[in-house]
Amino acid sequence: MPPSPQGDGGQSRPPLLEIVVPAYNEERRLPGGLLQLCAKLARMPFPAAVIVVDNNSTDRTAEIVENWPAGPVPVRLIPCPVRGKGAAVRAGLLETGAPFVGFCDADMATDLDAIEAALGLLLSGERVVIGSRGHESSVVENRHSRVRELGATWFRALAGTLVPGVSDTQCGFKFFDGVLAREVAALLRTPGFAFDVELLARCTADGSEVHEIPVRWLDVPGSRFSPARHTFGIVLEMGRIWLRLRLRPRARLRHAMHPAWEPPAAPDPVGSP
């Protein structure tokens, strides 16, 4: 499946910001999400673009993006045959070329007004800006079950050992200096739910601080995370991240190449706890 040949909708300047949207079987939620995102970016006083990464979907996800109407915010499609949200985000970030990049979920659970705050901080010199549901000023509507909430609490505690001081590694709303994002993405090896932890841990290992901002977050139905099915796999992923960061030599990011993926032990669906 080749990248979408869609035009730039009349955009003459290269984008200042590119946003990656990983998508696995998102034919129901993606159209509304793209409408929101493109409308938001079109109102901003700078050129922006969207990259949708089709994570080996079996529904009409790719077709929706390929047929997306041209407009002021170009939307293009790239394929990622390796299953897992981490694999999809990695593929998308490596396709970017803008000074600033980010990614968000197809359901747009995070209010997109936070984009201005994130970009403002990046323009002021911050290199990593993430939405945090744990921020004291965040507004969170959460319909998760008690079991899932307990699982999320456990996961945050575990993630805190790898990314100290970050209250929410899993909110699907993260923005970066473009050069840093592409260099760190080239080093990522976690294809599944825990990829955010490796991504942020590698950023902090490079000396970049993680700046958390408050968000308005709505729990949108359709998450593929299941505590019963995925907890064991997440524990394995976190263990692998720990080993990679502590037992392997740390490459200097400016010399990072684009190594091949290490295939996961088992397929991981797109999602986050």
Residue pairs with C-beta under 8 A, 6 or more apart in sequence:
1 54
1 62
1 79
3 76
3 77
3 78
3 79
4 65
4 66
4 68
4 75
4 76
4 77
6 66
6 68
6 70
6 74
6 75
6 76
6 77
7 70
7 74
8 49
8 70
8 74
9 70
9 71
9 72
9 73
9 74
10 70
10 72
11 47
11 49
11 72
11 73
11 74
13 47
14 47
14 97
14 98
15 46
15 47
15 48
15 49
15 74
15 98
16 46
16 47
16 48
16 98
16 99
16 100
17 41
17 44
17 46
17 48
17 49
17 98
17 99
17 100
17 101
17 102
17 115
17 119
18 48
18 49
18 50
18 51
18 96
18 97
18 98
18 100
18 101
18 102
18 178
19 37
19 41
19 48
19 49
19 50
19 51
19 101
19 102
19 103
19 104
20 50
20 51
20 52
20 53
20 89
20 92
20 93
20 95
20 96
20 101
20 102
20 103
20 104
21 30
21 33
21 34
21 37
21 50
21 51
21 52
21 53
21 92
21 103
21 104
21 105
21 106
22 53
22 55
22 80
22 85
22 88
22 89
22 92
22 103
22 105
22 106
22 270
23 30
23 52
23 53
23 54
23 55
23 57
23 61
23 65
23 88
23 106
23 270
24 54
24 55
24 56
24 57
24 61
24 83
24 85
24 88
24 224
24 269
24 270
25 57
25 58
25 59
25 61
26 33
26 57
26 59
26 61
26 106
27 57
27 59
27 60
27 61
27 64
28 222
29 106
29 107
29 220
29 222
30 52
30 61
30 64
30 65
30 106
31 64
32 108
33 105
33 106
33 107
33 108
34 50
34 52
34 64
34 65
34 68
34 75
36 108
36 112
37 50
37 73
37 104
37 108
37 112
38 50
38 71
38 72
38 73
38 75
40 112
40 113
40 115
41 48
41 50
41 73
41 115
42 71
42 72
42 73
44 115
44 116
48 73
49 73
49 74
49 75
49 76
49 98
50 73
50 74
50 75
50 76
51 75
51 76
51 77
51 78
51 92
51 95
51 96
52 61
52 65
52 75
52 76
52 77
52 78
53 77
53 78
53 79
53 80
53 88
53 89
53 91
53 92
54 61
54 62
54 65
54 77
54 78
54 79
54 80
55 80
55 82
55 83
55 84
55 85
55 87
55 88
55 270
56 79
56 80
56 81
56 82
56 83
62 77
62 79
65 75
65 76
65 77
66 77
68 75
78 91
78 92
78 95
80 87
80 88
80 91
80 92
82 91
82 191
82 261
82 263
82 264
83 191
83 264
83 267
83 268
83 269
83 270
84 191
84 192
84 193
84 195
84 264
84 267
84 268
84 269
84 270
85 191
85 192
85 193
85 195
85 268
85 269
85 270
85 271
85 272
86 188
86 190
86 191
86 192
86 193
86 194
86 195
86 196
86 198
86 199
86 268
87 191
87 195
87 261
88 270
89 103
89 185
89 195
89 199
90 185
90 188
90 191
90 195
92 103
93 101
93 103
93 181
93 182
93 185
94 182
94 185
94 186
94 258
96 178
96 181
96 182
97 178
98 178
99 177
99 178
100 119
100 122
100 123
100 175
100 176
100 177
100 178
101 175
101 176
101 178
101 181
101 182
102 115
102 118
102 173
102 174
102 175
102 176
103 172
103 173
103 174
104 110
104 112
104 172
104 173
105 172
105 173
105 272
107 220
107 222
108 220
109 172
109 217
109 218
109 219
109 220
110 131
110 171
110 172
110 173
110 215
110 216
110 217
111 215
111 216
111 217
111 218
113 216
114 131
114 173
114 213
114 214
114 215
114 216
115 175
117 129
117 213
118 129
118 131
118 173
118 175
118 213
119 175
121 129
121 211
121 213
122 129
122 175
122 176
122 177
126 209
126 211
127 176
127 177
127 180
127 203
127 208
127 209
128 174
128 175
128 176
128 177
128 180
128 200
128 203
128 208
128 209
128 210
128 211
129 174
129 175
129 176
129 211
129 212
129 213
130 166
130 168
130 169
130 171
130 173
130 174
130 175
130 200
130 210
130 211
130 212
130 213
131 168
131 171
131 172
131 173
131 174
131 212
131 213
131 214
131 215
131 217
132 138
132 166
132 167
132 168
132 171
132 212
132 213
132 214
132 215
133 140
133 168
133 171
133 215
133 217
134 156
134 167
134 168
134 212
135 167
135 168
135 212
135 213
135 214
135 215
136 214
137 214
138 214
138 215
138 216
138 217
139 214
139 215
139 216
139 217
140 216
140 217
140 219
141 217
141 218
141 219
142 149
142 217
142 219
143 219
143 221
144 152
144 219
147 227
148 225
148 227
148 273
151 227
151 231
151 273
152 170
152 273
155 170
155 234
155 273
156 167
156 168
156 169
156 170
158 235
158 238
159 166
159 169
159 170
159 194
159 197
159 238
160 166
161 242
162 197
162 198
162 201
162 238
162 241
162 242
162 245
163 169
163 197
163 200
163 201
163 204
163 210
165 210
166 200
166 210
166 212
167 212
168 212
169 196
169 197
169 200
170 193
170 196
170 272
170 273
171 215
171 217
171 272
172 272
173 215
174 196
174 199
176 184
176 203
177 208
180 203
180 206
180 208
180 253
183 253
183 254
183 256
184 199
184 202
184 203
184 206
184 253
184 256
185 199
186 256
186 257
186 258
186 259
187 202
187 251
187 253
187 256
187 259
188 195
188 198
188 199
188 202
189 198
189 240
189 244
189 261
189 262
190 197
190 198
190 237
190 240
190 241
191 261
191 264
191 268
192 230
192 233
192 234
192 237
192 264
192 268
193 225
193 230
193 233
193 234
193 237
193 268
193 271
193 272
193 273
194 234
194 237
194 238
194 241
196 272
197 238
197 241
198 241
198 244
198 245
200 210
201 241
201 245
202 245
202 253
203 210
204 210
205 245
205 250
206 253
223 271
223 272
224 269
224 270
224 271
225 271
225 272
225 273
227 273
230 268
230 273
233 265
233 266
233 268
234 273
236 265
